[in-house]
């Protein structure tokens, strides 16, 4: 009887929507794939609850029929204004603000009251606004997060919640979650330990997942694991909102993370978990523990690696070389933390996959890595006591870093000394320390390379290893330049315009998430990252490459995500990790594109039993 009544009720709703909106019954979102937008949305809410729900509110755009149906007539201004007028108002007010952080706060407030309008604005002005909602401005927002806090977004799991997390996850109001971005705030961009203030990073990442990758806004979840902070300035700040104790570590730390993973996986077993801004070695330890058990990846290790590899492959083409010549590159990586090691591991993976090196060890021989002390080299060749030096050095290196130790070069050589001996073709910076790429280092590199590849990748821009202006000035405009945060093109005194690139994982993770979500992949495989890099490396046109442009502009992130997402889906099905079932005759690229969220208002229908 209950089933018959439900069928009858749904049939009545279908007829009502067909009559009121001129829509066919097939357009109603009953029993459709939850990843796809619904043409009509059912909601149990009415009155001010509709207006105050950012996922449902249309602001001034509610139709008169909706105002009656949802009991909000008189609760909004009488004149209906559609989205185009709303965009005009929002953009005019946004442009009147003078500082990036003021614009960040303004956009956050918009997201908190009307997510459809927020994403329409973001997609329309993606090139302009991506640097506001994400790097570099998000770095300042993290530093000020406790001071600019207005409204909660996402979930916080703290040290005082141990033992309660399996219940806490049910406090989140949405049963369908496709992507979770989680941080413990221990290594936020290049800014270090920011504790619970790191929440702005998952929020910003997920905004790009939606705007670029087409993930539905109601299906994303930003999370902070608040294990404390060692940042004394935050601990002493009365406005700080996180736990006021030093960071948990060791077994206590990993036990808390494990409780959280178990809790979220029990409620959302198909959700993709992206680990974000975890410090070394926790980042690697967590990835290695969970990568085969759940659908997850580490953005700083794997997604950054994919976009950096894409940049190097594209730079080969810009130098009239083949992307298959990767093994001929001589690469110096300054930075031996999770991001530096992760980027280099991805490059090694690609060399091995291309089949032009005899072993993984040979691929390692093409990369020289430096940490804060200098080159990872041979202590026996140092001027200090070799036994003491070896013991002291070896104590701080793990098995991943030891792969890059060079036995034929003295340990702790400076960057300038390494460049003079190695004559690198590519210079990567993942240190978070501005000025590491000195004038002498860049000029020495340019002395040996016609087109030196200079990638200062640390975020935000204030933490970049060098600026675009410095790189072009010191190479007489010959460098191929890419940075983690955006820099403007540089015009030299002779009038030459030098083009910059943003080598940021905003090009890689939205498409990865889209492909993993659409395919419902059980695990995230290494080939997904490799193919992400190969796909992005092919997107710049010959004319762009000739000018030193390696990637399409940020305004094309949705097209990049579609290309990457489709390729990731193909890999998932080829490697038998996809669980989503394709219908006969379906074209995979169409399935991916049709799954992408588009920010448009849809008619709202009140239904007391809707979820």
N, C-alpha and C positions, 0 to 999 in steps of 0.2 A: 504493500500500500504506500509506504514512504517513497519507494523508488518511483512509483506511478505519479505521486504528487509532485516530486521533484522534476520529473520529465515534463509534466503539464506546466509547472511554473516556468521552466526554461523556455518551453514553447511559446508561452504567453509573452515572455520578455523578448524573444526573437521577433514575434509579430509586432510588438510595441515598437521595437527599434526600427523594423522595416518601415512601419507606418510613419514614425516621427522623423526619421532621418533619410528615408529613401534608400536603405541599405539592404542588400540581399542577406538571407539567413546565414549564408556561409561566411559572412564578414564578422559575425559575432564571435567574440573570443571565448567560447565555451569548449573546453576539451582540446584547446590548441596547445602547441609547444609553448611552455611558459617563457622560453627565451625570446619569443617573438612578441612584438607589440600587439595589443588588442585594439581592434577598431572601435569597440565600445567597452568602457570599463565599469564593472559593477562594484559598488561600495556600500558598506553598511552604515557609513557616516552620513550625518546631515548637519545643517546649521553651521555654527562657528567652527565646529570640528573639521568641516570641509575646508573652510577658509584658512585655518591654521595648520593644515597638513601640507607640507611642501611638495609632496608627491601628487597631491590632488588639486591644489589651489591653482586657479587660473587668473587670480587677481581681478582685473576689470573685464576679463574675456568670457565670463559665464554668459550663456545665452539666457533669454527670458524664460524659456522652458526649463532650463536647468535650475534657475533661481527658484522657480515654483516647486519643481520636483525635489530639490535638495533643501528646501526651507531656508534659503539665504536671501530671498527678496527683501530689499531694504537694508541688508547688511553690507552691501557693496554699493559704490556710486551707481546712479541710475543709467548713465550713458555707457553702453558697451563699447569697449575698445579692444580690437583684435591684437594679435601678437606683434604685427608690424608697428603699431603705435606704441606698444609697450617697449619694444626694442629701442625706438627713437627716444623715449623718455629716459630709459636706463642708460643708454650710450651718452646722451647729453649730460646727465649727472655724473657719469663715470669720467668723462673727459674733463670735467671741471675740477676734478681732484688733482692735486699737484704732486703727490709722492706715491711711489709704488705700494708702500705699506698701507696708505689710505685707500688705494684702489683695492688691495687685497681684502681689507675689512669690509668695504662696500660690497664686493662680490660674494664674500662669505655670507653677508646678511641676505643678499638676493637668493643664494642657494638655500638658505634656511627658511625662506618663505615661498619660493616658487622654483622648483628644480627644472621644470620643463623650460621656463624662460631663461634660467641660468645657462642651461646647456645649448639652447638656441643661440644665445649671445656668444657663448664660448666658441661654438663651431663656426659661427659667422665671422668672428674676429680672432680665429685661433692663432694666427701669426702674432698678433698684438698681445693677446691675453694669456698665452701659455706661459710667458715669463712672469706673469703676475700670480697665477694660481699655482705655478710650480717654480722651478729654479729660474732666476736667482732669488726672487722675492720671498719664496717660501722659507728660505734660510733665515731671513730677518723675522718672518712670522714665527718661526720656531723659537728664536731667541726671546721674542716678546709674547709668546703664547699665553703665559699666565697673566699678562697685563691686558691683553686685548680679548680675553675670553668673554663670549657673549652667550653662547648656547651650546649645549652638549651635542656632539655628533660622533657616532661610532660607539665602541665599547671599551671600557678600561677593566683589565683584570690585574689586580694588585697582589702584593704579598699577603695582605690581610684577607684575601679571598681564597686562600688555599683550602681545599676540601669542599668548596662550594661551587666550583666552576661548572660542573655538569648540570647544576640547577640554573646557574646564572645565564647560560646560553639561551635558555627559554625566555629570558626577558626581552630578547630581540624580537620585534613584532613581525618579522617576515620569515615565512617558512622556506622560501626559495632564496638561497644565496649562491651565486655563481663564483664570485671572487672575493677573497679576504686578503687584505694587505696588513701585515702585522709587523710592528717594530718593538724593540725594547729600549729604544732611544739611546743606545750606548755609543753609536758612531754616526751621528746625524750629519749627512753630507760631509763637508770637511770641517765641521764645527765642533765635533767631539761629543761628549756625554751631555745630552740635554734632557734626560729622563722623560717624564710624561709630556713635556713640551714637544717631543717628537711626534705627537699625534698629527701635527700638520702635514707630515710627510705621507702617511697612508691616505689622508683626505685628499691631498693633491694628486697622488698617484691614481687614486680611484676616479677622480674627476677626469683625468686623461683616459682611463680605461673606458669611461662612458663616452666622452666627447670624440676620442679618436678610434677606440676599439669597438664602440657600439654596444657595450654591455649595458643592460638596463639599470637605471639608477636605483630601483628598489632591490636589486640583486647584488649589491656590493656592500661590504662591511669593513670599515677601518677599525683597527684594533691596536691598543697599546698594552704591552705586558710591562706593568710597572713593578720592576724588581728593586726599586730604589735608584739613587743616583750618587755618584762621587763628585758631582759638581758642587763645590762649596758655596758658590754664589747663589745657587738655587736653594740649597739646604738652608741658607740663612735669610732667604727672601720670604717675608710673611705672606706674600701673594702666591707663592708656588703651590700648585694644585696636586702635585704628585706625592708619593710616599716620602716622608722626611727621614730616611735612614740610608746608610751606604748600600751599595749594590749587593744583592745576593750573588754568590759565586759557587763554583764547585757543584757538588751533588745537590745542594739546596736549590741552586739555579736551574739545573737541568730537570729536577723533579717538578718544579713549578711549570716549566715549559711543557713537559710531557703531560701534565694534568690538563693544561689548556688545549693541546693538540687533541688529546683523547676526547675532551668535551665537545669541541667544535666539529670534530669528525663524526661523532655520534649523532649530532643533530643534522649536519650538512655533509653527508659522506661524499657527495659529488663536487663539493666546492674546491676550487683551486686556491691554495694558500701560497701567497708570495711573502717570503721573509725579506725584510727591508731594514737596512742600516743597523745590522748586528755587528758588533766588533769582532775582530780576529782574536782567537780562533773559534769563538762560539759560532760564527757564521758557517764555517766549514763543518764543525761538529754536528750542528743541527741539520744541515743539508744531508750529510752522509747518513745520519740516523734515520731520516724520514723519507728520503727521496724514493725508496723502493716500496714504502708502506702506504703513502698517500700521494695525492696529486699536489705537488709543490715544487717550487724552485726558489733560488735566492737571486734577487734582482741584481745586487751589486756584483755577485760573482759571475752569474750566467748571462743575464740580460745585457749588462754592460759589456761583457765579453763579446756578445753577438754584434752589437753596434760598432764596437771598436774594430773587430775583424772586418765588418762590412766597409768601414772607412779605409782600412789598409788595402783591401781588395780593390775598392774603387780608385784609390790613389795609384795602384799599379796601372790601371787603365788610363788614368790621367797622365801617366808617364810613358804611354804607348807600350806598356808591357802587358803580358797576359796575367790574368788572375791565377793561373796555374803556376806562376813563378814565385809563389809566396815563400818557398824554401830558400830563395836567393836573397831575401831581405835580411838585413842585420838590424836587429831591434834592441834598443835600450829601453827598459822600463824602470822608471824611478818611482818606487813605491812597492813594498813587498807585503802589504796587508792583504785582506780578503779580496779587495777589488783588483789590486795589482796582480796577485797570483791567479785570480780567476780569469782576468783578461788574457794573461799569457797562456794559461791552460787551454783556453779556447783557440788561440793561435796555433798552439802545438797540435790540438785535435785536427785543425784544418790542414796543417802540413801533412799529418799522417794520412788523412782521408784523401788528399790529392795523390798520394802514392809516390812522391818524389824524394822521400827520405827513407832510408833503410830501416830506421828504428825511431822510437820515440826519443831516445837519447840524442840522436842526430838532430831532431827538431829542437830539443832543449839547447843544443849548442849554438843555435841561431839567435838566442835571446840572452841579453846581459841584464841582470836585475840588481838594483841598488836599494838599500833601505836607508834609515836615517844616519847610519854610520858610513855608508859608501857601498862599493861593489861587494856582492857576495862572491868573494874570491878565496884564494888559498892562503891561510894564515902562515903557512911555512915559508912563504915568499916575502912576508912582512919583515920590517926592520926590528920589530919587538921580538921577544922570546917566542918562538913558534909554538911550543907546547902550551904555554900559558895562553897565547892568542887563540889557538885552536879550541881549547877548552872553553874559554870565555865566549867565543863566537858561536860554537856549536850548541851551547846551552840555550841560546835564544832562537835557534832555527828549528822548524819542524820538518817532517819528511817532504812536504810539498815545496818548501823553500829550498831545501837542499838539492833538489833537482836542477836548480839554476846556478849552483856554485861553480865557478870557473877555476879549474885546477892550474891553469897556465897563467893566471893573472893574480897579482898580489891582492890580498884582502883589503877592503876599505879604501880602495882608490876613489878619488873624487870623480864627480860627473865629468868635469873637464878632462881629467886624465884618461878616463874610459873612452870618451869620444875621440881623443887624439889617437888612441891605440886601435879602437874598433872601427872607426870611420862609419858610423851607423847610417842607414838609410831612413830609419824611423825612430822618433823619440817620443815616448809616452810618459805622461805625468799623472800619477794617481796618489799624490802625497797629502793633499790638503794644505800644502805649505807654499804660500805665494813667493815668487822670486827664485825658486829652485832652478829654473832654467835661466842661467845667467847669460849676460851678453857674450862673455868669452865662450861659453858652451855652444851657444847657437851659432856664433860666427865661425867657430872651429868646424862645426858640422857642415855649415854652408861652404866651407873651403873645399870640402871633398865631395859634396853632392850638388848637382845642378838644381834639383828640386827636393830640398830636404822636407821630410814629413814631420811636422811638429804638432803634437796632440797634447796640450795641457788640459786634462780631463776633469780636474777637481772642481767641485761645486761648493758654494756659489761662485760667481765671477771674482769676488774678492779673495778667493782661495786658489785661483788658477795659478799654475806654475809660471806662466808669463802671460802677457796680454797679446792681443792680435797686433797691435801697433808695434810692440817690441819685436815680435817674431818677424814681421815684414821689414821693419827697419834694419834689423840685424842680418837679414838675408838678402837685402836689396830687392825685396819684393818677389823673391823666387820661391818662398816656402809654400807648401800646401798645408793649410792651417785648419784645425778643427778643435773645438773646445767643448767642455761639458755644458757650460752656460753660454748664452748667446753673446757674441761681440759684433759690433757693427763693422761693415766693410771699411777698409782703410785706404785712404788716398795719399799716395806718396808725394813729396815735393815736386817730382817730375810729372805729376798728373796721372800716373798709373793707378788704377783702382784694383786693389787686392781683395779677393773674395774670401769671406770666412764661412765656416761650416759649424753647425752645432752637432757634435757627436755625442748625443744624449740618448739614454735608453728609452726616452719617450718615443723613439722611432721603432723600438723592438718590442717592449713588453705589451703594448695594447694589442698588437697583432697576435702575439703569442697567447695572450689570454683569450682572445676571440677564437682562435683555432682550437685551443684546448677545451674551451667551454662548449663550442658547437659539436665537437667530436666526442665530448664527454670522455676524454682520455683518462685512463686509470693512473698513468704515471707520465711524467714529463721526461722525454728522452734526450740524450745528447744531440741526436741528429736534428731535433726540432730547432735547437739554437744554431747549429751549423747551417741549416737551410734558411733560417731567418737571415743570417748574415749574407748568404749567397743571393737571396732574393733582393734585399735592400741594396746590395752592391751593384745590381743591374738596373736600378731605377733612374739614375742620372743619365741624361742624354749626352751624346758625343760633344755637342756644343757646350754644355755645362761643364763637362770634364775638362775641356780645353781651357776654360776659365778658372779651373781649380775648384769647381763646385762638385762635391761628392754625393750629395743627397738632394732629393726634392725639398722644397721649402717646407717649413713647419705648417703652413696652411694646407698642405697635402697629406697631413698625418692620417686622415681617414682612408685615403687611397692606399697609403703605405700599409696600414693595418689590414685592409682587405686583401692585399697581395700576400702579406705575411701570413694572415690567418688562413687563407686558402691553402698555402703551401704546408703550414703546420698540420692542418687537417689531413692533407694527403699523406704526410709522414705518419700521423697517428693511425690511419687505416692500413698503410703499408706495413707498419711494425706491429699490427694487431693489438694496439693498446686502446683503440677507440671502442666505446660501448654504445654510442648513438647509432641507430639503425637507419640507413639511407633507404628511401623508397625507390622502387624500380623506376628508372628513367630520370631520377633527380641528378642535376648537374651540381657538383660540389661547390663551385664558385657561386652559383645562384643561391644555394642553401646558406652559405656563409653571409652573402650580401643581404639576403632576406632576414637573417637573424639579427642584423645590426639595428640598434635602437636609433630612431629618428625623433627628435624633439618636436612633436606637434601635439596640440591639444586634441583630445578625443572626447566624444560625448560621455558624460557621467550619468549613470542610472543607479538610483537607490535600490538596494536589495538587502534586506535585513540579514540574510544568511550568507552574504558574500564574504570572501576572505581577502 
